[in-house]
Amino acid sequence: MENKTITVSRTSVTVLRMLVSLIFIVASLNHLLNVDKTIAKMDQARFGALGHLLGPPEISVMVSGVVMFVFGIAFFAGFKTRLSAIVLICVLVPITLTVQVGQMATIGPLFKNIAILGGLLFFVLNPKILKN
């Protein structure tokens, strides 16, 4: 596969990064302030039982909330952007698999998460953009 270089506006990259980060910051607050509601949503999902594999769901919800908040803020600020994107992917994928896969009611949120994954992968796969 040929590696072609394209030019993108620094402003567009900054705006993309900031907008993608907002979902994690908002979701983190929901995880931290509405633990029981978040657990109930997980338990109602087709694969919600997966959320119990790592231990008590209360702990998983709170830890994921803290991780999303810290790395969402770091990603927003452009601090350790590639690392932040990788960590956010590590949180996004299990949440998506647990809560949104296998249900027609969550097909929209499933594809929203797929789009967010694409935005995060942009920053993982283009480290040179982050250094210019």
Secondary structure as the mmCIF struct_conf table of DSSP 4:
data_model
#
loop_
_struct_conf.conf_type_id
_struct_conf.id
_struct_conf.beg_label_comp_id
_struct_conf.beg_label_asym_id
_struct_conf.beg_label_seq_id
_struct_conf.end_label_comp_id
_struct_conf.end_label_asym_id
_struct_conf.end_label_seq_id
HELX_RH_AL_P HELX_RH_AL_P1 ARG A 10 LEU A 33
HELX_RH_AL_P HELX_RH_AL_P2 VAL A 35 GLN A 44
BEND BEND1 ALA A 45 ALA A 45
TURN_TY1_P TURN_TY1_P1 ARG A 46 PHE A 47
HELX_RH_3T_P HELX_RH_3T_P1 GLY A 48 HIS A 52
TURN_TY1_P TURN_TY1_P2 LEU A 53 LEU A 54
BEND BEND2 GLY A 55 GLY A 55
HELX_RH_AL_P HELX_RH_AL_P3 PRO A 57 ALA A 77
TURN_TY1_P TURN_TY1_P3 GLY A 78 LYS A 80
HELX_RH_AL_P HELX_RH_AL_P4 THR A 81 ILE A 95
HELX_RH_PI_P HELX_RH_PI_P1 THR A 96 GLN A 100
TURN_TY1_P TURN_TY1_P4 VAL A 101 GLY A 102
HELX_RH_3T_P HELX_RH_3T_P2 MET A 104 THR A 106
HELX_RH_AL_P HELX_RH_AL_P5 ILE A 107 LEU A 125
HELX_RH_AL_P HELX_RH_AL_P6 PRO A 127 LYS A 131
#
